[in-house]
Amino acid sequence: MVIFKIDDLDIRFGSVYAVRRVSMEVFAHEILTVIGPSNSGKTTFLRMLNRMNDLQLNFKMSGTVELEGENIRKMNVENLRRKVGTVFALPLPLPLSIFDNVAYGPRMHGLHDRSKLSERVEEALQRAYLWDEVKDRMHESAFKLSGGQQQRLCIARTLAVEPEVILFDEPCSGLDPISTAKVEDAMLKLKQQYTLILVTNNVKQAARVGDRTAFFLSGELIEIDKTDKIFTAPRDRRTDDYIRGRFG
Amino acid sequence: MNPYRTQRIAFSLLFMANALILLLVGFVVVVIVQKGLPAITWQFLSDVPRQGMRAGGIFPAIVGTLYLVGGAIVFALPIGLLAAIYLSEYAKDNLLTRLIKLSIVNLAGVPSVVYGLFGLALFVVFFKFGASILSGSLTLGIMILPLIITASREALESVPQSFREVSLSLGASKWQTIQHIVLPNAIPGILTGTILGLGRAAGETAPILFTVAAFYLPLLPGSIFDQVMALPYHLYVISTQVPNVDEKIRYGTAFVLLALVLFMNLVAIIIRYKFRMKKKW
């Protein structure tokens, strides 16, 4: 099933193009990994999918992005972001307790019943593999957690909103290998229920967790295919050069 | 000259400039305390002025100043805060925004006596509020408005942009983000600015001169349409307009005014300090 259908997407900031003529589809319950050098437009592409680019100055776009057949420009932006959550590159807890961080999204959407809220928080933390580590300190500041725990807290916070798609923007760039492995484990389990799109600078990570992989270069989509295929027999020379580290 | 010596001279100059400030403040405080403290008795604080202000206390002036400061804040804080939220969260960089910002800067630069005259023309005469607590509070409120807007804007803008992005990315609306994330983290800064504004409003004479202050009125106000005495104006009156007022009473009044303003600044400092300790990012 197609979740996102992107058609002839151009994005620019002022007169600088960040994404050019990108057309592709994202399928339900897959992990799509997006790779490419810095400045290749992959993060801009990702932020397009729940309209976080709208916050940027001088943002302009053309082409269409459809979520389950609906043009996202015509959707209510709060509803879109409920369905499409983000985990950012750096762990960014809100200045609240662990519990309140995870409960933030549901509360904003009108869930105030205490027991339902606790249930939702526990479930989200369990899915992010953090529950056992934090269940006795739910009311401590989220800033007391380690970096890896904070990032899993951010995943839990996104899950608590019960989205359909989760966008990961280099979620492991600030984490050590053990924390990275935990986050990757969480992602692999999550794909049964969600669609995941992962932007990463770590080519090996893209190969480890991806079902399909897209390669971006200078704002253009060079190639998108099954991850195995991209890493064994890419169609484009530039893809091959990049994954073998022959760039720059 | 050798650079080491240049540096030593520069540092000494910088240090001396700071020492001078400390010395001046210390000097003012010491003189006022030394001459004013002996006048401070329960009677001085709680009695009305007697014998043509040459005896008795300053209670009506203290009450008047508290009324005026309170009124100014009731008027200036909501408007100032709303303006600051608009400027920091909603305003796009266009002609209107630049005009508003320019107006705020200019409002801050208007001499206080001009506010007094403006208050007289607008509130006392045009709106027919008369010389009253209402007119005086509104005039003081306008005077401290730029201070409150600027402090609130700085407080709002110091809340990291990433917090806003996270909140929005979870599907919260812009207003929810302001309400639940931005404002709670900006409140200490807003309070600090507000209290500094209070101190400024408490100490000014010119804005209340034509709009509210009574020369001699040994009664407490019955409504916001009454005149009141106020500490700064009372100090001016007993220092220059009434002959043979005991030095003790004059310095006692100055002491009370100074204590009031310093106390407010102290509260602002404590709030700021607590905020820094509690800051979670």
HADDOCK unambig.tbl for C-alpha pairs under 7 A between the chains (distance, minus, plus):
assign (segid A and resid 78 and name CA) (segid B and resid 171 and name CA) 4.47 0.50 0.50
assign (segid A and resid 78 and name CA) (segid B and resid 172 and name CA) 6.29 0.50 0.50
assign (segid A and resid 78 and name CA) (segid B and resid 173 and name CA) 6.26 0.50 0.50
assign (segid A and resid 79 and name CA) (segid B and resid 171 and name CA) 6.52 0.50 0.50
assign (segid A and resid 81 and name CA) (segid B and resid 169 and name CA) 5.83 0.50 0.50
assign (segid A and resid 81 and name CA) (segid B and resid 170 and name CA) 6.15 0.50 0.50
assign (segid A and resid 81 and name CA) (segid B and resid 171 and name CA) 4.74 0.50 0.50
assign (segid A and resid 82 and name CA) (segid B and resid 170 and name CA) 6.17 0.50 0.50
assign (segid A and resid 82 and name CA) (segid B and resid 171 and name CA) 4.93 0.50 0.50
assign (segid A and resid 85 and name CA) (segid B and resid 169 and name CA) 6.38 0.50 0.50
assign (segid A and resid 85 and name CA) (segid B and resid 170 and name CA) 6.33 0.50 0.50
assign (segid A and resid 86 and name CA) (segid B and resid 169 and name CA) 6.29 0.50 0.50
assign (segid A and resid 94 and name CA) (segid B and resid 163 and name CA) 6.16 0.50 0.50
assign (segid A and resid 95 and name CA) (segid B and resid 280 and name CA) 6.00 0.50 0.50
assign (segid A and resid 105 and name CA) (segid B and resid 170 and name CA) 5.49 0.50 0.50
assign (segid A and resid 105 and name CA) (segid B and resid 171 and name CA) 6.93 0.50 0.50
assign (segid A and resid 105 and name CA) (segid B and resid 172 and name CA) 6.96 0.50 0.50
assign (segid A and resid 108 and name CA) (segid B and resid 172 and name CA) 5.72 0.50 0.50
assign (segid A and resid 143 and name CA) (segid B and resid 280 and name CA) 6.79 0.50 0.50
assign (segid A and resid 158 and name CA) (segid B and resid 170 and name CA) 6.61 0.50 0.50
